[in-house]
Amino acid sequence: MKSILPIFILLIAVIITATLVIFKPDAAEVTPQRPIASVEVIAVQPQSVQLTVSSQGTLLPTVETDLIAEVSGRVIKVSDSFRIGNHFSKGDSLIKIDPADYEAAAANASAGLADAELALAQEQAQSEQAAADWQALGDGKASDLTLRKPQLAQAKARIASAEAKLKRALRDLARSEIIAPYDGIVLSKQVDLGQFVTASPSNPLGRIYATGSAEIRLPITEKEAALLDQRTKRQRFVKLTHGTGEHTRTAPLIRIEDNVDPSSRLLYVVARVQAPFAPTLDQHALRRGTFLQAEIEGRDLSEAYVLPRYALRGSDSVYIVNDSGLLETRIVQIIKSDAMEVIITAGLQPGERVATSPIAYYIENMAVEVIN
């Protein structure tokens, strides 16, 4: 009896298991619902856009000059204006070299000219007398030597030589005083009172620069250069900003340099600022070497689309919500982009809705809900 009991229990368990398997309920099939993403959109419209190119550069004078002594001598006077950072006016005497030797040379040249003039007058009289004597006593045609023509030509040549020597002596005398060629500021100074200077280009007395105008070279890429209007002669301008932005100036763009810097692969545009170093009622004075931010005026686009930067997906595409409420990818042509916005010239149509919201996952032609 005891040996039959385990078999009986096992048989009952098999029957129960079979019953549960046969009569198990069917599981209900449930199709998962894909969540619909909610997006914000911008309905785009074409508009006129003024392209600009941002750059920066250092303001430098248009004219800078090394002062070179054209005569040698000891410096006997240095103007108070000839100090580093000081202003001077055109025609001011900056440096004076001892003129004694040059005054003596001018006096000698003047005396030499007087002697030559006297010799010419005597020779003219002798030539006239020789012609009269031949007319009275001679026979046939007189030679040039008889009529003293070579002697007269020599006397005239000595006059020309004496005049040239006097002119040179007076020029050297004038060069003993260095006169300011323009209104300017002293940049550097290498000479002072009592110093002996020589007429040598390798020994400048100082460096000055003109205050009438200054230029700023602005580096741009070749791609940015394509944004500038180079096809017309219309005057373009550059907005220059100094410091935190409270001081601005507008300067004309005078040229685009054709050379590309081989080290940086950049080219330069140049703007000119008139009278930058003097303050006016509405403008702050600048200084040589001031670093300026620049916004260069570029081409005008009659029809372009401006979108916030975050609406861009990847480097050249956006998401469009079509009339069916489905999301699709659109490749666009971008002419300019920065941290804030992108300017698109092709790939969009007026009134199309561009999605601007971040999307966690994306499937082409996925359904979305537009947030008003």
SULURLIN-V755629 format. One record per backbone hydrogen bond with DSSP energy under -0.5 kcal/mol. CO is the residue of the C=O (numbers start at 1). NH is the residue of the N-H. E is the energy in kcal/mol with one decimal. If there is no record, write none. Layout:
# SULURLIN-V755629
CO	NH	E
CO	NH	E
This chain:
# SULURLIN-V755629
1	5	-1.1
2	6	-0.7
4	8	-1.9
5	9	-2.2
6	10	-2.2
7	11	-2.0
8	12	-2.0
9	13	-1.9
10	14	-1.9
11	15	-2.0
12	16	-2.2
13	17	-2.3
14	18	-2.3
15	19	-2.1
16	20	-2.2
17	21	-2.1
18	22	-2.4
19	23	-2.3
21	24	-0.9
28	30	-0.5
30	32	-0.5
32	34	-0.5
35	37	-0.5
37	369	-3.2
39	371	-3.1
40	356	-2.9
40	357	-1.0
42	44	-0.8
42	354	-2.7
44	351	-3.5
47	304	-1.6
49	51	-0.7
49	301	-3.1
51	298	-2.7
53	296	-3.4
55	294	-2.8
56	219	-0.8
57	292	-2.8
58	217	-0.6
59	289	-3.3
60	215	-3.3
63	210	-2.1
65	67	-0.5
65	208	-2.7
66	68	-0.6
67	205	-3.5
67	206	-0.8
73	197	-3.1
74	98	-2.9
75	194	-2.5
77	96	-2.6
79	82	-1.1
81	83	-2.0
83	86	-2.7
86	186	-2.1
88	184	-1.9
89	92	-2.0
92	94	-0.7
92	180	-3.0
94	79	-2.9
95	178	-3.2
96	76	-2.5
96	77	-1.4
99	103	-2.6
100	104	-2.3
101	105	-2.1
102	106	-1.9
103	107	-2.2
104	108	-2.6
105	109	-2.3
106	110	-2.2
107	111	-2.4
108	112	-2.6
109	113	-1.9
110	114	-2.0
111	115	-2.5
112	116	-2.1
113	117	-2.4
114	118	-2.3
115	119	-2.6
116	120	-2.2
117	121	-2.2
118	122	-2.4
119	123	-2.4
120	124	-2.5
121	125	-1.9
122	126	-2.4
123	127	-2.5
124	128	-2.2
125	129	-2.3
126	130	-2.6
127	131	-2.1
128	132	-2.1
129	133	-2.6
130	134	-2.3
131	135	-1.8
132	136	-1.6
133	137	-2.9
133	138	-0.6
134	138	-1.6
143	147	-1.9
144	149	-2.6
145	148	-1.0
148	152	-1.8
149	153	-2.3
150	154	-2.3
151	155	-2.0
152	156	-2.0
153	157	-2.3
154	158	-2.2
155	159	-1.5
156	160	-2.0
157	161	-2.4
158	162	-2.4
159	163	-2.6
160	164	-2.1
161	165	-2.3
162	166	-2.4
163	167	-2.5
164	168	-2.4
165	169	-2.5
166	170	-2.6
167	171	-2.2
168	172	-2.6
169	173	-2.1
170	174	-2.4
171	175	-2.0
172	176	-0.6
173	176	-0.9
174	177	-1.4
176	97	-4.2
177	179	-0.6
178	94	-2.8
178	95	-1.1
180	91	-2.5
183	211	-1.9
184	88	-2.3
185	209	-2.0
186	85	-2.9
188	207	-1.9
192	195	-1.9
195	75	-2.8
195	197	-0.5
197	73	-2.4
198	200	-1.8
200	203	-1.8
205	190	-2.9
205	191	-0.6
206	67	-2.8
207	187	-2.8
207	188	-1.9
208	65	-3.2
209	185	-2.2
211	277	-0.5
212	275	-3.0
213	62	-1.7
214	273	-3.1
215	60	-2.6
216	218	-0.6
216	271	-2.0
217	219	-0.6
218	269	-2.2
220	267	-2.4
221	225	-2.0
222	226	-1.1
224	227	-1.4
225	228	-1.3
227	299	-2.9
228	230	-1.4
236	253	-2.7
237	297	-2.3
238	240	-0.7
238	251	-2.6
239	295	-1.9
240	249	-2.2
241	293	-2.4
242	245	-1.4
242	247	-1.0
246	248	-0.6
247	242	-2.8
249	240	-3.4
249	251	-0.5
251	238	-3.0
252	254	-0.7
252	272	-1.9
255	257	-0.5
255	270	-2.6
261	265	-2.7
266	261	-3.4
267	220	-2.8
268	257	-2.6
269	218	-3.4
270	254	-2.1
270	255	-1.3
271	216	-2.2
272	252	-0.6
272	274	-0.5
273	214	-2.3
273	276	-0.5
275	278	-0.7
276	286	-3.0
283	280	-2.1
287	290	-2.0
290	59	-2.6
292	57	-2.1
293	241	-3.0
294	55	-2.4
295	239	-2.4
296	53	-1.9
299	51	-2.7
300	302	-0.5
301	49	-2.6
304	47	-2.1
305	307	-0.5
305	344	-3.2
307	342	-2.8
308	311	-1.9
309	312	-1.7
312	314	-0.6
313	317	-0.8
316	332	-2.3
317	313	-3.6
318	330	-2.7
319	355	-2.5
320	322	-0.8
320	328	-2.5
321	353	-0.6
322	325	-2.0
325	368	-2.3
326	322	-2.5
327	365	-2.9
327	366	-0.6
328	320	-3.2
330	318	-2.2
332	334	-0.6
333	335	-0.5
333	345	-2.4
333	346	-1.0
336	343	-3.0
340	309	-2.2
341	338	-2.2
342	307	-2.4
342	344	-0.5
343	335	-2.2
343	336	-1.2
344	305	-2.9
346	333	-3.1
349	352	-2.0
352	44	-2.5
352	354	-0.6
353	321	-2.3
353	355	-0.5
354	42	-2.0
363	366	-1.7
366	327	-2.7
367	37	-0.8
368	370	-0.5
369	39	-2.7
370	372	-0.5
